[in-house]
């Protein structure tokens, strides 16, 4: 049975960072739990965010294992070029961009 390398890395990282999180944010834990129990959109967004992050990184790790570092690096560079060109095309087409979309644009440019 082959272990998922990214899953093991995530679990180890979680265990290592849990005491640090509790030391710095432990007093807010009860507030977070109460909000999590009552806010269905927070529940959905938290699950979808975590699931998307995990699946993306699991696939990236698998791709790196299957193709090799150089091929994965070239594919990642191509993905960034396509993302940047897509956002630039949207901006050039004068699409209305809110503050949130400005942040997304900066984030994509820095990837």
C-alpha positions as CSV (number, residue, x, y, z in Angstrom):
1,X,0.0,0.0,0.0
2,X,1.4,3.3,-1.1
3,X,1.0,6.2,1.3
4,X,-0.1,9.6,0.0
5,X,3.0,11.7,0.6
6,X,1.1,15.0,0.8
7,X,-1.4,13.6,3.3
8,X,1.4,12.4,5.6
9,X,3.2,15.8,5.3
10,X,-0.1,17.6,6.1
11,X,-0.8,15.5,9.2
12,X,2.8,15.9,10.5
13,X,2.6,19.7,10.0
14,X,-0.8,19.9,11.7
15,X,0.5,18.0,14.7
16,X,3.6,20.1,15.0
17,X,1.7,23.4,14.6
18,X,-1.2,22.6,16.9
19,X,0.6,23.6,20.1
20,X,1.7,26.9,18.5
21,X,-1.8,27.6,17.3
22,X,-3.2,26.9,20.7
23,X,-0.6,29.1,22.4
24,X,-1.3,32.1,20.2
25,X,-5.0,31.7,19.4
26,X,-6.3,29.4,22.1
27,X,-8.4,32.1,23.8
28,X,-10.4,32.6,20.5
29,X,-11.0,28.8,20.0
30,X,-14.3,28.8,21.9
31,X,-15.6,31.8,19.8
32,X,-14.6,30.0,16.6
33,X,-16.3,26.8,17.6
34,X,-19.5,28.6,18.5
35,X,-19.5,30.5,15.2
36,X,-18.7,27.2,13.3
37,X,-21.7,25.5,15.0
38,X,-24.2,28.3,13.9
39,X,-22.9,29.6,10.5
40,X,-23.6,27.2,7.7
41,X,-21.8,29.3,5.1
42,X,-18.6,29.2,7.3
43,X,-19.0,25.4,7.5
44,X,-19.3,25.0,3.8
45,X,-16.5,27.5,2.9
46,X,-14.2,25.9,5.4
47,X,-14.8,22.4,4.1
48,X,-14.5,23.4,0.4
49,X,-11.4,25.5,1.0
50,X,-9.7,22.6,2.8
51,X,-10.8,20.1,0.2
52,X,-9.7,22.2,-2.7
53,X,-6.3,22.9,-1.1
54,X,-5.8,19.2,-0.4
55,X,-6.8,18.0,-3.8
56,X,-4.7,20.6,-5.6
57,X,-1.6,19.8,-3.6
58,X,-2.2,16.0,-3.7
59,X,-2.4,16.2,-7.5
60,X,0.7,18.5,-7.7
61,X,2.7,16.0,-5.5
62,X,1.5,13.1,-7.7
63,X,2.4,14.9,-10.9
64,X,5.8,15.7,-9.6
65,X,6.4,12.0,-8.7
66,X,5.1,10.8,-12.1
67,X,6.7,13.3,-14.5
68,X,9.8,14.6,-12.7
69,X,10.8,18.0,-11.5
70,X,11.6,19.7,-14.8
71,X,8.4,18.7,-16.5
72,X,6.3,19.7,-13.5
73,X,8.1,23.0,-13.3
74,X,7.5,23.8,-17.0
75,X,3.8,22.8,-16.6
76,X,3.5,25.1,-13.5
77,X,5.1,28.0,-15.4
78,X,2.6,27.4,-18.3
79,X,-0.3,27.4,-15.8
80,X,0.9,30.8,-14.4
81,X,1.2,32.3,-17.9
82,X,-2.3,31.2,-18.8
83,X,-3.7,32.6,-15.5
84,X,-1.9,35.9,-15.9
85,X,-3.0,36.2,-19.6
86,X,-6.6,35.4,-18.6
87,X,-6.7,38.1,-15.9
88,X,-5.0,40.7,-18.2
89,X,-7.6,39.9,-20.9
90,X,-10.4,40.5,-18.4
91,X,-8.8,43.8,-17.4
92,X,-8.3,44.9,-21.0
93,X,-12.0,44.1,-21.8
94,X,-12.9,46.7,-19.1
95,X,-14.7,44.2,-16.9
96,X,-15.9,45.8,-13.7
97,X,-13.5,44.7,-10.9
98,X,-14.3,45.0,-7.3
99,X,-11.8,45.3,-4.4
100,X,-11.9,41.5,-4.0
101,X,-11.1,41.0,-7.6
102,X,-8.1,43.4,-7.3
103,X,-6.8,41.3,-4.5
104,X,-7.2,38.1,-6.7
105,X,-5.4,39.8,-9.5
106,X,-2.4,40.7,-7.3
107,X,-2.4,37.2,-5.9
108,X,-2.4,35.6,-9.3
109,X,0.4,37.9,-10.5
110,X,2.5,37.0,-7.5
111,X,2.1,33.2,-7.9
